[in-house]
Structure formats: structure tokens, C-alpha cells
Amino acid sequence: MWNNNEHLVAYFAVPSMGAVLHTLNIRLFPDQVVYIANHAEDRVVLVDTTLIPLLARVIGELTTVRHVVVVGGGDPAPLLAAAGDRIIVHHWDALLADRPDTYDWPEVDEHDAAALCYTSGTTGNPKGVAYSHRSIYLHSLQVCMPEGFGLGPTHRELAIVPMFHAMSWGLPYAAFLSGASLIMPDRFLQAAPIAEMIAAERPTLAGAVPTIWTDLLAYLDTHEVDTSSLGEVIVGGSACPPALMHAFDERHGVDVIHAWGMTEMSPLGSVSRPPAGASGEQAWRYRYTQGRVPAGVRARIVGPAGEPLPPTVRPWASLRSVGRG
């Protein structure tokens, strides 16, 4: 599923009904998708029609899946042919047609699993990470803090970071918690449609990996696009080149803010907002780093054998990028 309305509905409806939302990362190799779906014992798969060819390649190997729900108006024939008799294929709209518009939501324990993500970019098979209802709520509070992404009811968030990876950095849940608006690009992740969305929808904040911003910068430098609403963008996944940060600031008036985290951390681990009093080159040097650990995150420094090391005390000590799981 892409970043769209139906995916957002699933983000809230699945955990609230007492089930566990498992986001399948479509960027993984097919054998990894098979592994994590079987390891998680997934029973139902939601799939956008544009992704049916990807799912059809592996559906016969998903041993625990019994239902597939197709979202969109595309042709499900390849999936029907590959699914066989063991799996029932449904249509999203048909399942909702003529259904009651109320639901007797169960009471779930805050420590119950609400969502499940698997790491990517790690050695061996992806590792599963379960998030409780409590951890999602606490993480959402952290994202909304000024030291985090500072979301509030006046913000319009362009959520480019995929909802199928690391829970989209917690942005969907944090937006609902704070009253911020969400702008979701679906599968249109190229520079031109993103620039069009920025001009038309007027986001105040956006989040994506550096490659997205590199492509968008090249487009903005050669096209007339109104980006005046966009105050800052959050970059994560890998370290952002300082030249890219300066270019957005100097040519388009957009602040690029480093964030770092891992799937195992829900995922936000640090945000690089310069401390009070920092200015000029001093502030820029700080922004090149991954910033400070926010409230709710406990960090420590360890040596090669895992032994705790004493913290180094210096002005504005910060984390360096060590990757994202």
C-alpha cells in the first residue's frame, strides 16, 4: 500500500479492532517479503491494484495468508490466478458497501501489540519489531514536541516517507494526535508531482529521505514553483549532504532538519535542532550532526564488546549518523 487514504484507515482501524497492523515493505526483495509475511503469520493482506503484479509473484508462498483485500479499480486477474483456492480475494469497496457506519470497538490493553515492522538494510533476515498501543502513543507525543517535529493543528504535513517503512516515522499517528493535516502523495514520488503538490496543497512541513530532496532541488532550480509555505523538511534514512542543506536554505528558504532513528526505536531517536544561542557556522556544524536524544529515549555509549563507556562532555555533544534499520 502507498501513502493514501485507505492505508491511513488501516493504520487506525486494524489496531483499534484488536488486530496487529503489519506494514509490508514493497522495496524488499521478494524472498524477504515471503519470509516476513510467513514469520509474522499474516492472515490478511491489503494491496493497492498498482502493486498486484508484485504480490502475485509471491502470493503462493505466503503460507498463512487466507484473505487479500484489493484497493482501487485495477484488474485483479493476475492475483486471482496466482492465489488459488486457499486464498479469498476481496474488494475494499465491496466489503464496505451497505455496512453499518458504527462499530463496537473492543477495549484493548495499552501493552498489547498494535503494529509490527520488520527492519531493512540489516544483515541476515529482517528482524520483527512489535509496537504496543502505549509505545505508539508515547512516540506520537515525542514527535509533536518542539524538539521533535513540532506538529500542531496549524501544520500541514507532506508525508513522503513511506507508510510501509518504519511506520512513516510515526507521522500519521502524530498528525491525528496533534490535529495536523496530512498530505499523502500515493505512488507519485517523483520531483514534478511533489513540486505540484507543494504549490497546490501548501504544506508547512515534509519528511523524506535525502534522494527525494536531491531530485526535488534539481527540479526547483529549473522550474518556477511556489514553495513559500514550506518552512522545513525532515530528512532521515541516511545523512544529508551539507551542500543540499545549504542549497535549500539559500535558494528556496527551506530548512533541512536532520533526524535519526531505527525501526527498533519506534523509530525516532534524535533530531538536530541547534540549541538556543547557536548561530552562523556554529549552528550549521550542529545541523550536520544527528542532534540530541529527545525525552522518552534512553541512550548510552558502548564499546566494541558492548561495554558501557563514559559520556564525553562537550558543548552540544551529538549523535553521528549510524544508519536506520
C-alpha positions as CSV (number, residue, x, y, z in Angstrom):
1,M,0.0,0.0,0.0
2,W,1.1,3.5,-0.8
3,N,0.6,6.6,1.3
4,N,-3.1,7.1,0.7
5,N,-6.5,7.3,2.4
6,E,-7.1,3.6,2.6
7,H,-3.7,2.9,4.1
8,L,-4.4,5.6,6.7
9,V,-7.7,4.0,7.5
10,A,-5.9,0.7,8.1
11,Y,-3.4,2.4,10.3
12,F,-6.1,3.2,12.8
13,A,-8.8,0.6,12.2
14,V,-6.6,-2.5,12.4
15,P,-5.0,-1.8,15.8
16,S,-8.3,-0.4,17.2
17,M,-10.2,-3.6,16.4
18,G,-7.6,-5.5,18.4
19,A,-5.6,-6.9,15.5
20,V,-2.0,-6.1,14.6
21,L,-1.1,-3.9,11.6
22,H,2.0,-5.3,9.8
23,T,3.3,-3.0,7.1
24,L,4.9,-5.0,4.3
25,N,7.8,-3.1,2.7
26,I,7.4,-3.3,-1.0
27,R,11.1,-2.3,-1.5
28,L,12.4,-5.5,-0.1
29,F,13.4,-8.5,-2.3
30,P,10.5,-10.9,-3.0
31,D,12.1,-13.7,-0.8
32,Q,12.3,-11.2,2.1
33,V,8.7,-10.3,1.7
34,V,7.8,-14.0,1.8
35,Y,9.9,-14.5,4.9
36,I,8.5,-11.7,6.9
37,A,4.9,-12.4,6.0
38,N,5.3,-16.1,7.0
39,H,7.3,-15.2,10.1
40,A,4.6,-12.8,11.2
41,E,1.9,-15.3,10.3
42,D,-0.1,-12.7,8.4
43,R,-3.7,-13.7,7.7
44,V,-4.9,-10.8,5.6
45,V,-3.1,-8.6,3.1
46,L,-4.3,-5.3,1.8
47,V,-2.9,-4.4,-1.6
48,D,-3.2,-1.5,-4.0
49,T,-4.1,-2.5,-7.5
50,T,-0.9,-1.0,-8.8
51,L,1.1,-3.4,-6.7
52,I,-0.9,-6.6,-7.7
53,P,2.0,-7.8,-10.0
54,L,4.4,-7.7,-7.1
55,L,2.1,-9.6,-4.8
56,A,1.1,-12.1,-7.4
57,R,4.7,-13.2,-7.7
58,V,4.8,-14.3,-4.1
59,I,1.2,-15.0,-3.0
60,G,1.5,-18.7,-3.5
61,E,4.4,-18.8,-1.0
62,L,2.5,-16.9,1.8
63,T,1.5,-19.9,3.8
64,T,-0.6,-18.3,6.5
65,V,-2.5,-15.7,4.3
66,R,-6.2,-16.5,3.8
67,H,-7.6,-13.2,2.5
68,V,-6.4,-10.5,0.2
69,V,-8.3,-7.1,0.0
70,V,-7.7,-5.2,-3.2
71,V,-7.8,-1.4,-3.0
72,G,-8.5,0.5,-6.2
73,G,-10.2,-0.1,-9.5
74,G,-7.5,-2.1,-11.3
75,D,-7.7,-5.6,-12.7
76,P,-7.2,-8.3,-10.0
77,A,-7.0,-11.1,-12.6
78,P,-3.2,-11.8,-12.1
79,L,-3.8,-12.1,-8.4
80,L,-6.8,-14.3,-8.7
81,A,-4.9,-16.6,-11.0
82,A,-1.9,-16.8,-8.6
83,A,-3.9,-17.1,-5.3
84,G,-5.5,-20.4,-5.9
85,D,-8.4,-21.8,-3.8
86,R,-6.7,-21.3,-0.5
87,I,-6.9,-17.5,-0.6
88,I,-10.1,-15.4,-1.0
89,V,-9.7,-12.2,-2.9
90,H,-12.0,-9.3,-1.8
91,H,-12.5,-5.7,-3.0
92,W,-12.2,-2.9,-0.5
93,D,-15.3,-1.0,-1.7
94,A,-17.4,-4.2,-1.8
95,L,-16.5,-5.1,1.7
96,L,-17.6,-1.6,2.9
97,A,-20.8,-1.3,0.8
98,D,-24.0,-1.3,2.8
99,R,-22.2,-1.9,6.1
100,P,-23.1,-0.1,9.3
101,D,-21.2,3.1,9.9
102,T,-20.7,2.3,13.6
103,Y,-18.6,-0.4,15.3
104,D,-18.4,-1.7,18.8
105,W,-14.7,-1.2,19.3
106,P,-13.2,-3.6,21.8
107,E,-11.2,-2.5,24.8
108,V,-7.6,-3.4,24.3
109,D,-4.7,-3.3,26.8
110,E,-2.2,-0.5,26.2
111,H,0.6,-3.0,26.3
112,D,-0.9,-5.2,23.6
113,A,0.8,-5.2,20.2
114,A,-0.7,-2.7,17.8
115,A,1.7,-2.7,14.9
116,L,4.6,-4.7,13.5
117,C,7.5,-3.6,11.4
118,Y,10.5,-5.5,10.1
119,T,13.9,-4.0,9.7
120,S,15.6,-3.4,6.4
121,G,19.2,-2.9,5.5
122,T,20.4,-5.3,8.2
123,T,22.4,-8.5,7.9
124,G,20.6,-11.8,7.6
125,N,16.8,-11.9,7.5
126,P,14.8,-8.8,8.5
127,K,14.0,-8.6,12.3
128,G,10.5,-8.0,13.5
129,V,9.7,-5.2,15.9
130,A,6.3,-5.0,17.6
131,Y,4.9,-1.7,18.8
132,S,2.4,-1.6,21.7
133,H,-0.5,0.9,21.8
134,R,1.3,2.6,24.6
135,S,4.6,3.0,22.7
136,I,2.8,4.4,19.7
137,Y,1.0,7.0,21.9
138,L,4.2,8.0,23.7
139,H,6.2,8.2,20.4
140,S,3.4,10.4,18.9
141,L,3.8,12.8,21.8
142,Q,7.5,12.9,21.2
143,V,7.1,13.7,17.5
144,C,4.8,16.6,18.3
145,M,7.2,18.2,20.8
146,P,9.1,21.3,19.6
147,E,12.3,19.3,19.9
148,G,10.8,16.7,17.6
149,F,8.9,17.7,14.5
150,G,6.7,20.2,16.4
151,L,3.4,19.2,14.8
152,G,0.3,21.1,15.7
153,P,-3.2,22.0,14.4
154,T,-1.8,24.7,12.1
155,H,0.6,22.4,10.3
156,R,0.1,20.7,7.0
157,E,2.4,17.7,6.8
158,L,3.5,16.2,3.4
159,A,4.3,12.6,4.4
160,I,6.5,11.3,1.6
161,V,8.3,8.8,3.8
162,P,6.5,5.5,3.0
163,M,3.9,4.3,5.4
164,F,5.2,0.7,4.7
165,H,8.6,1.6,6.2
166,A,9.2,2.3,9.9
167,M,5.6,3.4,10.4
168,S,6.3,6.5,8.3
169,W,8.4,7.9,11.2
170,G,5.2,7.9,13.3
171,L,3.8,10.9,11.3
172,P,0.3,9.5,10.7
173,Y,-0.4,8.9,14.4
174,A,1.3,12.1,15.5
175,A,-0.7,14.1,13.0
176,F,-4.0,12.8,14.3
177,L,-2.9,13.3,17.9
178,S,-2.0,17.0,17.3
179,G,-4.7,17.9,14.8
180,A,-2.2,18.5,11.9
181,S,-3.3,17.9,8.4
182,L,-1.8,15.1,6.3
183,I,-1.0,15.3,2.6
184,M,-0.2,11.9,1.1
185,P,1.4,11.5,-2.3
186,D,0.3,8.0,-3.0
187,R,2.7,6.5,-5.6
188,F,3.6,9.9,-7.1
189,L,7.1,10.3,-5.6
190,Q,8.9,11.9,-8.5
191,A,10.1,15.5,-8.3
192,A,7.5,17.0,-10.6
193,P,4.3,15.7,-8.9
194,I,5.8,16.5,-5.5
195,A,6.6,20.1,-6.6
196,E,3.0,20.3,-7.9
197,M,1.6,19.1,-4.5
198,I,3.7,21.7,-2.6
199,A,2.4,24.5,-4.8
200,A,-1.2,23.4,-4.7
201,E,-1.6,22.0,-1.2
202,R,0.7,24.4,0.7
203,P,2.4,22.1,3.2
204,T,4.3,23.6,6.1
205,L,6.4,20.6,6.8
206,A,7.6,17.5,4.9
207,G,9.5,14.3,5.6
208,A,11.5,12.1,3.2
209,V,15.0,10.6,2.6
210,P,17.8,12.6,1.0
211,T,17.4,11.2,-2.5
212,I,13.8,12.7,-2.7
213,W,15.2,16.1,-1.7
214,T,18.1,15.9,-4.1
215,D,15.7,15.2,-7.0
216,L,13.3,17.9,-5.9
217,L,16.1,20.5,-5.6
218,A,17.2,19.9,-9.2
219,Y,13.6,20.4,-10.3
220,L,13.0,23.5,-8.2
221,D,16.2,25.1,-9.6
222,T,14.9,24.7,-13.2
223,H,11.2,25.4,-12.7
224,E,9.1,28.1,-11.2
225,V,7.4,26.6,-8.1
226,D,5.8,28.3,-5.2
227,T,7.4,26.7,-2.1
228,S,6.8,29.7,0.2
229,S,4.5,27.6,2.6
230,L,7.2,25.0,3.2
231,G,9.2,26.1,6.3
232,E,11.2,23.0,6.9
233,V,11.7,19.4,5.7
234,I,12.8,16.5,7.9
235,V,15.4,14.2,6.4
236,G,16.3,10.7,7.6
237,G,17.3,7.3,6.4
238,S,20.9,8.4,5.7
239,A,23.0,11.5,6.4
240,C,22.0,14.6,4.3
241,P,24.9,16.2,2.4
242,P,25.6,19.7,3.9
243,A,25.6,21.1,0.3
244,L,22.0,20.0,0.0
245,M,21.0,21.7,3.2
246,H,22.7,24.9,2.2
247,A,21.1,24.9,-1.2
248,F,17.6,24.6,0.1
249,D,18.2,27.3,2.7
250,E,19.9,29.8,0.3
251,R,17.9,29.3,-2.9
252,H,14.4,28.3,-1.6
253,G,14.2,29.4,2.1
254,V,13.6,25.9,3.4
255,D,15.3,24.5,6.5
256,V,16.5,20.9,6.2
257,I,16.4,19.2,9.6
258,H,18.3,16.0,10.3
259,A,16.6,13.2,12.2
260,W,17.9,9.8,13.1
261,G,16.3,6.6,14.3
262,M,15.8,2.9,13.8
263,T,12.8,0.6,13.4
264,E,13.5,-0.7,16.9
265,M,13.1,2.8,18.3
266,S,9.5,3.4,17.0
267,P,11.6,4.9,15.1
268,L,12.6,8.5,16.1
269,G,15.9,8.6,18.0
270,S,17.2,12.1,17.7
271,V,16.5,15.4,15.9
272,S,19.1,18.0,15.1
273,R,17.7,21.4,16.1
274,P,20.5,23.8,17.1
275,P,20.5,24.8,20.8
276,A,19.5,28.2,21.9
277,G,22.3,30.7,21.3
278,A,23.8,28.8,18.4
279,S,24.1,30.9,15.2
280,G,26.1,31.1,12.0
281,E,28.7,28.5,11.3
282,Q,28.3,27.1,14.8
283,A,24.6,26.3,14.2
284,W,25.4,24.8,10.8
285,R,28.0,22.5,12.3
286,Y,25.4,21.3,14.7
287,R,22.8,20.7,12.0
288,Y,25.2,18.5,10.1
289,T,25.0,16.0,13.0
290,Q,22.1,13.9,14.1
291,G,21.3,16.1,17.1
292,R,20.1,15.4,20.6
293,V,18.2,12.5,22.1
294,P,14.7,13.7,22.9
295,A,12.6,13.0,26.0
296,G,11.5,9.4,26.2
297,V,14.6,7.9,24.6
298,R,17.3,6.5,26.8
299,A,20.7,6.2,25.1
300,R,24.2,5.1,26.1
301,I,27.6,4.8,24.5
302,V,29.1,1.3,24.3
303,G,32.4,-0.1,23.2
304,P,33.2,-2.8,20.6
305,A,32.3,-5.6,23.1
306,G,29.2,-3.8,24.3
307,E,30.7,-2.4,27.4
308,P,29.3,0.9,28.6
309,L,31.6,3.9,28.0
310,P,31.6,7.2,29.9
311,P,29.9,10.0,28.1
312,T,32.1,12.7,26.6
313,V,31.1,16.1,27.9
314,R,31.5,18.9,25.4
315,P,29.3,21.7,24.2
316,W,26.4,20.4,22.1
317,A,27.5,16.8,22.1
318,S,25.5,15.0,19.5
319,L,25.0,11.7,17.7
320,R,26.5,10.9,14.4
321,S,24.5,9.0,11.8
322,V,24.9,5.3,12.2
323,G,22.1,4.3,9.8
324,R,18.5,3.3,10.0
325,G,17.2,-0.2,10.4
